Amino acid sequence: MKLIRASIHELTTRDELKVEYARLTYRTRTGIVGQSRLRALTLIDNYTRECLAIDIGQNLRGGDVVTTLTRVCEQRGKPRVIKADNGSEFISKAMDKWANENEVEIDFSRPGKPTDNAQCESFNGRFRQECLNSHWFLSFADAKEKIDAWRTYYNEVRPHSALKWQAPAEYARQHLAEGQNTNLEPEISTSDPD
């Protein structure tokens, strides 16, 4: 018996953006003076699977998430919904204020239920496997350069099984050109893989 899986995009709208704060606690190569871990904030468009941003730092707080969201929203438009975990950076006053001012709903996942945000969990796994575990980062600047290069590869080149083996950017261009799902508000989602 052949199992046929329906396309996720039949159920997903273009107005949901997944923001993921990856508490990766990824140890960098020794030699970075006073810096021992890397944390990443990833933003994923739930419809096109495009990675809209990966911001890194030693600690990322609610204000950092707001700054990243503001930058992405200026480029892509405001999402209707942000899917997030219950991390302190998402339940912060800064995030609550930003969401309220921008009329964006934050949909928090249930504690201990990573399947509530499976697409971001999957993305974080690919990010960790294909980028973080494949490189030694000599500094935060080196990490940013390598992560940005991987993000470009992920969006422009890497085929995605849920997108009929197209790269996310190619899928987005094709569907926008065909006039499919003309609601251009992205949906953001976030979860914490740790």
N, CA and C atoms as an extended XYZ file, in Angstrom:
582
Properties=species:S:1:pos:R:3:atomname:S:1:resname:S:1:resid:I:1 pbc="F F F"
N         0.843       -1.171        0.000 N   MET     1
C         0.000        0.000        0.000 CA  MET     1
C         0.892        1.239        0.000 C   MET     1
N         0.620        2.148       -0.876 N   LYS     2
C         1.396        3.377       -0.996 CA  LYS     2
C         0.758        4.465       -0.136 C   LYS     2
N         1.580        5.076        0.694 N   LEU     3
C         1.101        6.153        1.544 CA  LEU     3
C         1.211        7.465        0.788 C   LEU     3
N         0.123        8.175        0.670 N   ILE     4
C         0.116        9.465       -0.013 CA  ILE     4
C        -0.066       10.540        1.043 C   ILE     4
N         0.863       11.460        1.061 N   ARG     5
C         0.821       12.537        2.042 CA  ARG     5
C         0.317       13.802        1.369 C   ARG     5
N        -0.702       14.399        1.943 N   ALA     6
C        -1.233       15.654        1.397 CA  ALA     6
C        -0.227       16.766        1.623 C   ALA     6
N        -0.222       17.702        0.723 N   SER     7
C         0.677       18.849        0.859 CA  SER     7
C         0.261       19.686        2.052 C   SER     7
N         1.214       20.073        2.842 N   ILE     8
C         0.952       20.919        4.005 CA  ILE     8
C         0.377       22.251        3.569 C   ILE     8
N         0.729       22.689        2.387 N   HIS     9
C         0.323       24.015        1.945 CA  HIS     9
C        -1.166       24.114        1.648 C   HIS     9
N        -1.844       22.988        1.594 N   GLU    10
C        -3.289       23.045        1.441 CA  GLU    10
C        -3.938       23.532        2.739 C   GLU    10
N        -3.238       23.371        3.847 N   LEU    11
C        -3.797       23.712        5.144 CA  LEU    11
C        -3.205       24.984        5.737 C   LEU    11
N        -2.150       25.473        5.151 N   THR    12
C        -1.415       26.596        5.710 CA  THR    12
C        -1.658       27.850        4.896 C   THR    12
N        -1.841       28.956        5.592 N   THR    13
C        -1.997       30.225        4.894 CA  THR    13
C        -0.670       30.954        4.856 C   THR    13
N        -0.600       31.969        4.049 N   ARG    14
C         0.634       32.723        3.851 CA  ARG    14
C         0.836       33.768        4.948 C   ARG    14
N        -0.062       33.821        5.915 N   ASP    15
C         0.032       34.885        6.910 CA  ASP    15
C         0.510       34.382        8.272 C   ASP    15
N         1.289       33.338        8.263 N   GLU    16
C         1.824       32.809        9.509 CA  GLU    16
C         3.332       32.727        9.382 C   GLU    16
N         4.026       33.342       10.290 N   LEU    17
C         5.486       33.334       10.276 CA  LEU    17
C         5.959       32.648       11.535 C   LEU    17
N         6.886       31.754       11.376 N   LYS    18
C         7.396       31.018       12.527 CA  LYS    18
C         8.713       31.628       12.953 C   LYS    18
N         8.773       32.025       14.195 N   VAL    19
C         9.991       32.589       14.749 CA  VAL    19
C        10.516       31.565       15.731 C   VAL    19
N        11.712       31.191       15.558 N   GLU    20
C        12.254       30.206       16.469 CA  GLU    20
C        13.475       30.761       17.153 C   GLU    20
N        13.451       30.691       18.453 N   TYR    21
C        14.641       31.045       19.211 CA  TYR    21
C        15.323       29.734       19.509 C   TYR    21
N        16.398       29.493       18.831 N   ALA    22
C        17.097       28.233       18.988 CA  ALA    22
C        18.095       28.372       20.122 C   ALA    22
N        17.736       27.898       21.271 N   ARG    23
C        18.695       27.910       22.372 CA  ARG    23
C        19.658       26.763       22.144 C   ARG    23
N        20.536       26.983       21.196 N   LEU    24
C        21.402       25.903       20.753 CA  LEU    24
C        22.574       25.670       21.692 C   LEU    24
N        22.948       26.673       22.456 N   THR    25
C        24.103       26.583       23.328 CA  THR    25
C        25.221       25.853       22.593 C   THR    25
N        25.509       26.315       21.415 N   TYR    26
C        26.513       25.697       20.559 CA  TYR    26
C        27.881       26.228       20.946 C   TYR    26
N        28.745       25.355       21.356 N   ARG    27
C        30.075       25.777       21.787 CA  ARG    27
C        30.947       26.046       20.574 C   ARG    27
N        31.565       27.191       20.600 N   THR    28
C        32.440       27.564       19.494 CA  THR    28
C        33.859       27.103       19.787 C   THR    28
N        34.665       27.098       18.768 N   ARG    29
C        36.059       26.679       18.909 CA  ARG    29
C        36.760       27.567       19.943 C   ARG    29
N        37.565       26.945       20.771 N   THR    30
C        38.311       27.737       21.743 CA  THR    30
C        39.210       28.704       20.995 C   THR    30
N        39.421       29.832       21.550 N   GLY    31
C        40.179       30.864       20.865 CA  GLY    31
C        39.348       32.123       20.715 C   GLY    31
N        38.047       32.008       20.966 N   ILE    32
C        37.210       33.201       21.002 CA  ILE    32
C        37.302       33.725       22.426 C   ILE    32
N        37.952       34.831       22.583 N   VAL    33
C        38.207       35.367       23.910 CA  VAL    33
C        36.894       35.747       24.583 C   VAL    33
N        36.610       35.120       25.722 N   GLY    34
C        35.445       35.454       26.520 CA  GLY    34
C        34.108       35.055       25.916 C   GLY    34
N        34.101       34.291       24.863 N   GLN    35
C        32.843       33.903       24.232 CA  GLN    35
C        32.819       32.388       24.078 C   GLN    35
N        31.806       31.757       24.657 N   SER    36
C        31.789       30.301       24.622 CA  SER    36
C        30.534       29.700       24.021 C   SER    36
N        29.500       30.477       23.821 N   ARG    37
C        28.300       29.882       23.239 CA  ARG    37
C        27.652       30.817       22.239 C   ARG    37
N        26.890       30.206       21.395 N   LEU    38
C        26.221       30.909       20.318 CA  LEU    38
C        24.737       30.605       20.424 C   LEU    38
N        23.934       31.617       20.416 N   ARG    39
C        22.482       31.427       20.404 CA  ARG    39
C        21.947       32.027       19.120 C   ARG    39
N        20.917       31.407       18.597 N   ALA    40
C        20.387       31.848       17.307 CA  ALA    40
C        18.880       32.047       17.388 C   ALA    40
N        18.419       33.107       16.767 N   LEU    41
C        16.997       33.385       16.596 CA  LEU    41
C        16.700       33.171       15.120 C   LEU    41
N        15.808       32.238       14.811 N   THR    42
C        15.481       31.958       13.414 CA  THR    42
C        14.027       32.298       13.142 C   THR    42
N        13.766       32.914       12.002 N   LEU    43
C        12.419       33.254       11.574 CA  LEU    43
C        12.124       32.506       10.289 C   LEU    43
N        11.032       31.767       10.280 N   ILE    44
C        10.655       30.933        9.147 CA  ILE    44
C         9.274       31.343        8.657 C   ILE    44
N         9.135       31.519        7.348 N   ASP    45
C         7.823       31.725        6.742 CA  ASP    45
C         7.186       30.343        6.622 C   ASP    45
N         6.079       30.153        7.300 N   ASN    46
C         5.459       28.833        7.370 CA  ASN    46
C         4.939       28.343        6.026 C   ASN    46
N         4.584       29.238        5.151 N   TYR    47
C         4.029       28.836        3.853 CA  TYR    47
C         5.119       28.480        2.851 C   TYR    47
N         6.093       29.354        2.697 N   THR    48
C         7.139       29.122        1.688 CA  THR    48
C         8.332       28.373        2.248 C   THR    48
N         8.398       28.248        3.564 N   ARG    49
C         9.526       27.627        4.261 CA  ARG    49
C        10.817       28.431        4.141 C   ARG    49
N        10.713       29.678        3.690 N   GLU    50
C        11.902       30.520        3.606 CA  GLU    50
C        12.385       30.871        5.012 C   GLU    50
N        13.686       30.882        5.182 N   CYS    51
C        14.284       31.370        6.417 CA  CYS    51
C        14.477       32.868        6.233 C   CYS    51
N        13.696       33.658        6.938 N   LEU    52
C        13.709       35.103        6.764 CA  LEU    52
C        14.827       35.780        7.534 C   LEU    52
N        15.291       35.147        8.595 N   ALA    53
C        16.388       35.727        9.371 CA  ALA    53
C        16.973       34.675       10.293 C   ALA    53
N        18.260       34.781       10.505 N   ILE    54
C        18.940       34.063       11.586 CA  ILE    54
C        19.838       35.101       12.246 C   ILE    54
N        19.487       35.487       13.448 N   ASP    55
C        20.301       36.436       14.206 CA  ASP    55
C        20.983       35.682       15.336 C   ASP    55
N        22.252       35.988       15.558 N   ILE    56
C        23.016       35.271       16.565 CA  ILE    56
C        23.556       36.220       17.621 C   ILE    56
N        23.852       35.655       18.768 N   GLY    57
C        24.453       36.396       19.864 CA  GLY    57
C        24.679       35.462       21.029 C   GLY    57
N        25.303       35.975       22.084 N   GLN    58
C        25.490       35.153       23.277 CA  GLN    58
C        24.183       35.021       24.038 C   GLN    58
N        23.456       36.099       24.138 N   ASN    59
C        22.143       36.101       24.779 CA  ASN    59
C        21.228       36.940       23.909 C   ASN    59
N        20.057       36.436       23.640 N   LEU    60
C        19.073       37.186       22.868 CA  LEU    60
C        17.852       37.381       23.758 C   LEU    60
N        17.433       38.607       23.898 N   ARG    61
C        16.317       38.944       24.781 CA  ARG    61
C        15.113       39.410       23.959 C   ARG    61
N        14.036       39.718       24.651 N   GLY    62
C        12.822       40.169       23.983 CA  GLY    62
C        13.054       41.353       23.066 C   GLY    62
N        13.858       42.307       23.497 N   GLY    63
C        14.171       43.472       22.666 CA  GLY    63
C        14.881       43.091       21.384 C   GLY    63
N        15.739       42.067       21.455 N   ASP    64
C        16.431       41.590       20.255 CA  ASP    64
C        15.447       40.942       19.282 C   ASP    64
N        14.493       40.198       19.831 N   VAL    65
C        13.468       39.569       18.988 CA  VAL    65
C        12.631       40.648       18.307 C   VAL    65
N        12.250       41.685       19.059 N   VAL    66
C        11.466       42.793       18.505 CA  VAL    66
C        12.232       43.478       17.381 C   VAL    66
N        13.521       43.721       17.568 N   THR    67
C        14.343       44.356       16.534 CA  THR    67
C        14.352       43.515       15.260 C   THR    67
N        14.538       42.214       15.411 N   THR    68
C        14.559       41.319       14.249 CA  THR    68
C        13.195       41.273       13.570 C   THR    68
N        12.132       41.146       14.355 N   LEU    69
C        10.784       41.115       13.780 CA  LEU    69
C        10.466       42.408       13.040 C   LEU    69
N        10.845       43.531       13.611 N   THR    70
C        10.593       44.824       12.970 CA  THR    70
C        11.293       44.891       11.623 C   THR    70
N        12.539       44.457       11.587 N   ARG    71
C        13.305       44.464       10.332 CA  ARG    71
C        12.649       43.563        9.280 C   ARG    71
N        12.257       42.362        9.682 N   VAL    72
C        11.632       41.430        8.737 CA  VAL    72
C        10.269       41.950        8.287 C   VAL    72
N         9.506       42.532        9.188 N   CYS    73
C         8.186       43.059        8.829 CA  CYS    73
C         8.284       44.235        7.867 C   CYS    73
N         9.329       45.027        7.971 N   GLU    74
C         9.536       46.117        7.012 CA  GLU    74
C         9.783       45.568        5.615 C   GLU    74
N        10.398       44.402        5.525 N   GLN    75
C        10.697       43.786        4.234 CA  GLN    75
C         9.527       42.968        3.699 C   GLN    75
N         8.807       42.263        4.578 N   ARG    76
C         7.808       41.290        4.143 CA  ARG    76
C         6.376       41.619        4.528 C   ARG    76
N         6.188       42.583        5.360 N   GLY    77
C         4.852       42.859        5.870 CA  GLY    77
C         4.648       42.164        7.208 C   GLY    77
N         3.672       42.673        7.969 N   LYS    78
C         3.410       42.118        9.293 CA  LYS    78
C         2.672       40.794        9.183 C   LYS    78
N         3.023       39.858       10.038 N   PRO    79
C         2.257       38.611       10.081 CA  PRO    79
C         0.962       38.823       10.853 C   PRO    79
N         0.022       37.960       10.635 N   ARG    80
C        -1.203       37.960       11.425 CA  ARG    80
C        -0.954       37.216       12.732 C   ARG    80
N        -0.140       36.148       12.639 N   VAL    81
C         0.124       35.273       13.779 CA  VAL    81
C         1.623       35.006       13.880 C   VAL    81
N         2.109       34.984       15.100 N   ILE    82
C         3.465       34.518       15.382 CA  ILE    82
C         3.323       33.304       16.282 C   ILE    82
N         3.867       32.189       15.839 N   LYS    83
C         3.865       30.989       16.673 CA  LYS    83
C         5.171       30.970       17.445 C   LYS    83
N         5.069       30.826       18.749 N   ALA    84
C         6.260       30.905       19.598 CA  ALA    84
C         6.166       29.899       20.734 C   ALA    84
N         7.332       29.580       21.289 N   ASP    85
C         7.316       28.781       22.505 CA  ASP    85
C         7.159       29.730       23.694 C   ASP    85
N         7.302       29.210       24.877 N   ASN    86
C         7.092       30.015       26.079 CA  ASN    86
C         8.394       30.543       26.665 C   ASN    86
N         9.412       30.682       25.838 N   GLY    87
C        10.691       31.209       26.297 CA  GLY    87
C        10.554       32.639       26.781 C   GLY    87
N        11.437       33.023       27.687 N   SER    88
C        11.350       34.355       28.300 CA  SER    88
C        11.436       35.474       27.267 C   SER    88
N        12.140       35.240       26.167 N   GLU    89
C        12.255       36.275       25.132 CA  GLU    89
C        10.933       36.515       24.413 C   GLU    89
N        10.031       35.536       24.412 N   PHE    90
C         8.742       35.685       23.735 CA  PHE    90
C         7.623       36.120       24.664 C   PHE    90
N         7.754       35.829       25.946 N   ILE    91
C         6.726       36.271       26.895 CA  ILE    91
C         7.126       37.588       27.553 C   ILE    91
N         8.164       38.208       27.016 N   SER    92
C         8.675       39.464       27.576 CA  SER    92
C         7.700       40.617       27.338 C   SER    92
N         7.861       41.668       28.121 N   LYS    93
C         7.046       42.873       27.950 CA  LYS    93
C         7.300       43.514       26.591 C   LYS    93
N         8.547       43.459       26.131 N   ALA    94
C         8.881       44.052       24.827 CA  ALA    94
C         8.112       43.360       23.702 C   ALA    94
N         8.042       42.033       23.744 N   MET    95
C         7.306       41.295       22.708 CA  MET    95
C         5.809       41.557       22.814 C   MET    95
N         5.296       41.560       24.042 N   ASP    96
C         3.872       41.805       24.244 CA  ASP    96
C         3.489       43.184       23.724 C   ASP    96
N         4.310       44.172       24.024 N   LYS    97
C         4.053       45.537       23.555 CA  LYS    97
C         4.105       45.598       22.030 C   LYS    97
N         5.129       44.981       21.420 N   TRP    98
C         5.271       44.992       19.962 CA  TRP    98
C         4.058       44.327       19.303 C   TRP    98
N         3.662       43.165       19.819 N   ALA    99
C         2.525       42.445       19.242 CA  ALA    99
C         1.243       43.259       19.371 C   ALA    99
N         1.042       43.887       20.509 N   ASN   100
C        -0.147       44.702       20.735 CA  ASN   100
C        -0.173       45.907       19.798 C   ASN   100
N         0.947       46.609       19.685 N   GLU   101
C         1.025       47.792       18.818 CA  GLU   101
C         0.858       47.440       17.345 C   GLU   101
N         1.294       46.251       16.955 N   ASN   102
C         1.243       45.842       15.553 CA  ASN   102
C         0.055       44.939       15.230 C   ASN   102
N        -0.816       44.730       16.228 N   GLU   103
C        -2.010       43.896       16.062 CA  GLU   103
C        -1.657       42.520       15.517 C   GLU   103
N        -0.656       41.914       16.140 N   VAL   104
C        -0.194       40.584       15.767 CA  VAL   104
C        -0.494       39.641       16.924 C   VAL   104
N        -1.120       38.521       16.619 N   GLU   105
C        -1.427       37.523       17.635 CA  GLU   105
C        -0.200       36.639       17.855 C   GLU   105
N         0.121       36.373       19.111 N   ILE   106
C         1.188       35.422       19.421 CA  ILE   106
C         0.522       34.138       19.890 C   ILE   106
N         0.769       33.061       19.177 N   ASP   107
C         0.210       31.750       19.482 CA  ASP   107
C         1.313       30.926       20.142 C   ASP   107
N         1.240       30.795       21.462 N   PHE   108
C         2.269       30.065       22.195 CA  PHE   108
C         2.001       28.564       22.134 C   PHE   108
N         3.053       27.799       21.927 N   SER   109
C         2.913       26.346       21.924 CA  SER   109
C         2.742       25.857       23.362 C   SER   109
N         2.187       24.680       23.482 N   ARG   110
C         1.999       24.095       24.802 CA  ARG   110
C         3.362       23.668       25.354 C   ARG   110
N         3.606       23.908       26.629 N   PRO   111
C         4.890       23.497       27.210 CA  PRO   111
C         5.134       21.999       27.017 C   PRO   111
N         6.333       21.668       26.582 N   GLY   112
C         6.707       20.269       26.394 CA  GLY   112
C         6.118       19.616       25.164 C   GLY   112
N         5.567       20.401       24.244 N   LYS   113
C         4.943       19.859       23.031 CA  LYS   113
C         5.627       20.425       21.792 C   LYS   113
N         6.827       19.938       21.451 N   PRO   114
C         7.526       20.467       20.274 CA  PRO   114
C         6.779       20.209       18.970 C   PRO   114
N         5.856       19.256       18.975 N   THR   115
C         5.086       18.990       17.759 CA  THR   115
C         4.129       20.127       17.427 C   THR   115
N         3.862       21.015       18.379 N   ASP   116
C         3.045       22.194       18.088 CA  ASP   116
C         3.736       23.101       17.078 C   ASP   116
N         5.025       22.956       16.959 N   ASN   117
C         5.807       23.794       16.054 CA  ASN   117
C         6.795       22.923       15.277 C   ASN   117
N         6.285       21.884       14.689 N   ALA   118
C         7.133       20.878       14.047 CA  ALA   118
C         7.975       21.437       12.908 C   ALA   118
N         7.448       22.390       12.149 N   GLN   119
C         8.220       22.926       11.022 CA  GLN   119
C         9.472       23.642       11.502 C   GLN   119
N         9.357       24.412       12.560 N   CYS   120
C        10.547       25.091       13.088 CA  CYS   120
C        11.497       24.109       13.747 C   CYS   120
N        10.963       23.124       14.417 N   GLU   121
C        11.820       22.105       15.012 CA  GLU   121
C        12.603       21.391       13.914 C   GLU   121
N        11.937       21.090       12.821 N   SER   122
C        12.606       20.450       11.686 CA  SER   122
C        13.670       21.365       11.096 C   SER   122
N        13.321       22.644       10.926 N   PHE   123
C        14.298       23.596       10.402 CA  PHE   123
C        15.510       23.680       11.320 C   PHE   123
N        15.276       23.771       12.629 N   ASN   124
C        16.404       23.854       13.561 CA  ASN   124
C        17.299       22.626       13.464 C   ASN   124
N        16.695       21.468       13.259 N   GLY   125
C        17.493       20.255       13.086 CA  GLY   125
C        18.381       20.331       11.863 C   GLY   125
N        17.815       20.805       10.751 N   ARG   126
C        18.613       20.971        9.520 CA  ARG   126
C        19.707       22.013        9.729 C   ARG   126
N        19.356       23.115       10.369 N   PHE   127
C        20.308       24.192       10.643 CA  PHE   127
C        21.476       23.672       11.486 C   PHE   127
N        21.148       22.929       12.509 N   ARG   128
C        22.187       22.380       13.378 CA  ARG   128
C        23.060       21.383       12.615 C   ARG   128
N        22.406       20.459       11.894 N   GLN   129
C        23.137       19.399       11.196 CA  GLN   129
C        23.965       19.934       10.028 C   GLN   129
N        23.363       20.768        9.196 N   GLU   130
C        24.014       21.199        7.959 CA  GLU   130
C        24.927       22.407        8.128 C   GLU   130
N        24.709       23.192        9.161 N   CYS   131
C        25.516       24.406        9.329 CA  CYS   131
C        26.340       24.377       10.612 C   CYS   131
N        25.670       24.341       11.746 N   LEU   132
C        26.390       24.471       13.012 CA  LEU   132
C        27.369       23.331       13.263 C   LEU   132
N        26.947       22.101       12.990 N   ASN   133
C        27.832       20.961       13.230 CA  ASN   133
C        28.882       20.791       12.145 C   ASN   133
N        28.774       21.526       11.072 N   SER   134
C        29.703       21.391        9.944 CA  SER   134
C        30.805       22.441        9.948 C   SER   134
N        30.753       23.385       10.867 N   HIS   135
C        31.725       24.476       10.868 CA  HIS   135
C        32.325       24.691       12.252 C   HIS   135
N        33.533       25.173       12.246 N   TRP   136
C        34.148       25.731       13.445 CA  TRP   136
C        34.039       27.237       13.307 C   TRP   136
N        33.537       27.892       14.324 N   PHE   137
C        33.403       29.340       14.295 CA  PHE   137
C        34.531       29.963       15.108 C   PHE   137
N        35.310       30.778       14.465 N   LEU   138
C        36.464       31.398       15.110 CA  LEU   138
C        36.091       32.660       15.869 C   LEU   138
N        34.966       33.240       15.520 N   SER   139
C        34.477       34.456       16.173 CA  SER   139
C        32.999       34.587       15.835 C   SER   139
N        32.320       35.532       16.470 N   PHE   140
C        30.924       35.768       16.116 CA  PHE   140
C        30.810       36.287       14.686 C   PHE   140
N        31.772       37.092       14.259 N   ALA   141
C        31.759       37.588       12.873 CA  ALA   141
C        31.907       36.428       11.893 C   ALA   141
N        32.784       35.482       12.203 N   ASP   142
C        32.968       34.299       11.362 CA  ASP   142
C        31.689       33.458       11.354 C   ASP   142
N        31.075       33.297       12.521 N   ALA   143
C        29.821       32.542       12.610 CA  ALA   143
C        28.733       33.211       11.787 C   ALA   143
N        28.611       34.534       11.898 N   LYS   144
C        27.588       35.263       11.136 CA  LYS   144
C        27.792       35.076        9.643 C   LYS   144
N        29.024       35.168        9.186 N   GLU   145
C        29.318       35.003        7.761 CA  GLU   145
C        28.942       33.604        7.272 C   GLU   145
N        29.318       32.579        8.028 N   LYS   146
C        29.024       31.195        7.624 CA  LYS   146
C        27.529       30.892        7.713 C   LYS   146
N        26.876       31.406        8.732 N   ILE   147
C        25.438       31.182        8.887 CA  ILE   147
C        24.665       31.908        7.790 C   ILE   147
N        25.048       33.136        7.465 N   ASP   148
C        24.391       33.869        6.374 CA  ASP   148
C        24.558       33.142        5.045 C   ASP   148
N        25.745       32.586        4.799 N   ALA   149
C        25.979       31.832        3.560 CA  ALA   149
C        25.089       30.592        3.526 C   ALA   149
N        24.956       29.905        4.657 N   TRP   150
C        24.101       28.720        4.694 CA  TRP   150
C        22.636       29.107        4.489 C   TRP   150
N        22.203       30.220        5.101 N   ARG   151
C        20.815       30.670        4.941 CA  ARG   151
C        20.505       30.965        3.475 C   ARG   151
N        21.444       31.596        2.774 N   THR   152
C        21.268       31.856        1.342 CA  THR   152
C        21.166       30.542        0.579 C   THR   152
N        22.034       29.595        0.892 N   TYR   153
C        21.984       28.270        0.263 CA  TYR   153
C        20.636       27.598        0.545 C   TYR   153
N        20.201       27.636        1.800 N   TYR   154
C        18.939       27.009        2.187 CA  TYR   154
C        17.771       27.602        1.402 C   TYR   154
N        17.717       28.912        1.284 N   ASN   155
C        16.608       29.580        0.602 CA  ASN   155
C        16.662       29.448       -0.910 C   ASN   155
N        17.845       29.537       -1.495 N   GLU   156
C        17.978       29.641       -2.952 CA  GLU   156
C        18.290       28.328       -3.663 C   GLU   156
N        18.932       27.388       -2.984 N   VAL   157
C        19.438       26.194       -3.671 CA  VAL   157
C        18.865       24.895       -3.118 C   VAL   157
N        18.846       24.748       -1.813 N   ARG   158
C        18.510       23.472       -1.180 CA  ARG   158
C        17.057       23.081       -1.454 C   ARG   158
N        16.849       21.906       -2.083 N   PRO   159
C        15.475       21.462       -2.339 CA  PRO   159
C        14.781       21.039       -1.040 C   PRO   159
N        13.476       21.211       -1.015 N   HIS   160
C        12.678       20.916        0.170 CA  HIS   160
C        11.582       19.935       -0.223 C   HIS   160
N        11.512       18.812        0.462 N   SER   161
C        10.553       17.766        0.089 CA  SER   161
C         9.103       18.248        0.159 C   SER   161
N         8.756       19.069        1.142 N   ALA   162
C         7.379       19.551        1.273 CA  ALA   162
C         7.010       20.556        0.188 C   ALA   162
N         8.014       21.044       -0.544 N   LEU   163
C         7.777       22.018       -1.615 CA  LEU   163
C         7.957       21.367       -2.983 C   LEU   163
N         7.723       20.078       -3.044 N   LYS   164
C         7.889       19.308       -4.288 CA  LYS   164
C         9.311       19.460       -4.825 C   LYS   164
N        10.258       19.393       -3.915 N   TRP   165
C        11.694       19.420       -4.208 CA  TRP   165
C        12.156       20.722       -4.844 C   TRP   165
N        11.498       21.793       -4.513 N   GLN   166
C        11.944       23.119       -4.939 CA  GLN   166
C        12.625       23.805       -3.754 C   GLN   166
N        13.493       24.753       -4.058 N   ALA   167
C        14.057       25.597       -3.006 CA  ALA   167
C        12.963       26.556       -2.529 C   ALA   167
N        12.980       26.958       -1.266 N   PRO   168
C        11.930       27.848       -0.758 CA  PRO   168
C        11.741       29.131       -1.570 C   PRO   168
N        12.817       29.791       -1.967 N   ALA   169
C        12.685       31.036       -2.738 CA  ALA   169
C        12.063       30.769       -4.104 C   ALA   169
N        12.427       29.659       -4.722 N   GLU   170
C        11.848       29.290       -6.018 CA  GLU   170
C        10.349       29.023       -5.869 C   GLU   170
N         9.984       28.314       -4.810 N   TYR   171
C         8.581       28.017       -4.538 CA  TYR   171
C         7.793       29.311       -4.335 C   TYR   171
N         8.368       30.237       -3.572 N   ALA   172
C         7.695       31.516       -3.318 CA  ALA   172
C         7.500       32.290       -4.613 C   ALA   172
N         8.544       32.376       -5.434 N   ARG   173
C         8.432       33.100       -6.712 CA  ARG   173
C         7.372       32.465       -7.608 C   ARG   173
N         7.363       31.154       -7.683 N   GLN   174
C         6.405       30.449       -8.537 CA  GLN   174
C         4.971       30.702       -8.079 C   GLN   174
N         4.730       30.600       -6.799 N   HIS   175
C         3.363       30.758       -6.303 CA  HIS   175
C         2.893       32.201       -6.347 C   HIS   175
N         3.796       33.139       -6.176 N   LEU   176
C         3.410       34.539       -6.316 CA  LEU   176
C         3.142       34.872       -7.777 C   LEU   176
N         3.940       34.314       -8.690 N   ALA   177
C         3.749       34.555      -10.123 CA  ALA   177
C         2.429       33.968      -10.607 C   ALA   177
N         2.044       32.833      -10.044 N   GLU   178
C         0.791       32.181      -10.436 CA  GLU   178
C        -0.412       32.808       -9.747 C   GLU   178
N        -0.151       33.738       -8.831 N   GLY   179
C        -1.244       34.396       -8.126 CA  GLY   179
C        -1.879       33.526       -7.068 C   GLY   179
N        -1.204       32.439       -6.694 N   GLN   180
C        -1.747       31.563       -5.664 CA  GLN   180
C        -1.527       32.189       -4.304 C   GLN   180
N        -2.497       32.005       -3.449 N   ASN   181
C        -2.424       32.486       -2.079 CA  ASN   181
C        -1.964       33.937       -2.056 C   ASN   181
N        -2.786       34.807       -2.541 N   THR   182
C        -2.412       36.211       -2.689 CA  THR   182
C        -2.341       36.969       -1.366 C   THR   182
N        -2.720       36.336       -0.276 N   ASN   183
C        -2.534       36.969        1.027 CA  ASN   183
C        -1.043       36.934        1.343 C   ASN   183
N        -0.382       38.065        1.235 N   LEU   184
C         1.065       38.100        1.356 CA  LEU   184
C         1.561       38.311        2.776 C   LEU   184
N         0.671       38.371        3.750 N   GLU   185
C         1.126       38.503        5.126 CA  GLU   185
C         1.741       37.177        5.551 C   GLU   185
N         2.996       37.180        5.985 N   PRO   186
C         3.605       35.924        6.395 CA  PRO   186
C         3.107       35.475        7.757 C   PRO   186
N         3.279       34.206        8.050 N   GLU   187
C         3.012       33.664        9.375 CA  GLU   187
C         4.358       33.311        9.974 C   GLU   187
N         4.609       33.756       11.173 N   ILE   188
C         5.878       33.504       11.845 CA  ILE   188
C         5.659       32.447       12.909 C   ILE   188
N         6.647       31.609       13.087 N   SER   189
C         6.550       30.602       14.127 CA  SER   189
C         7.864       30.490       14.873 C   SER   189
N         7.789       30.132       16.121 N   THR   190
C         8.998       29.964       16.919 CA  THR   190
C         8.851       28.814       17.886 C   THR   190
N         9.950       28.188       18.188 N   SER   191
C         9.965       27.178       19.239 CA  SER   191
C        11.370       27.072       19.776 C   SER   191
N        11.501       26.398       20.882 N   ASP   192
C        12.800       26.240       21.525 CA  ASP   192
C        13.176       24.773       21.467 C   ASP   192
N        14.223       24.407       20.712 N   PRO   193
C        14.557       23.003       20.560 CA  PRO   193
C        15.177       22.374       21.796 C   PRO   193
N        15.594       23.156       22.752 N   ASP   194
C        16.233       22.571       23.937 CA  ASP   194
C        15.228       22.221       24.996 C   ASP   194
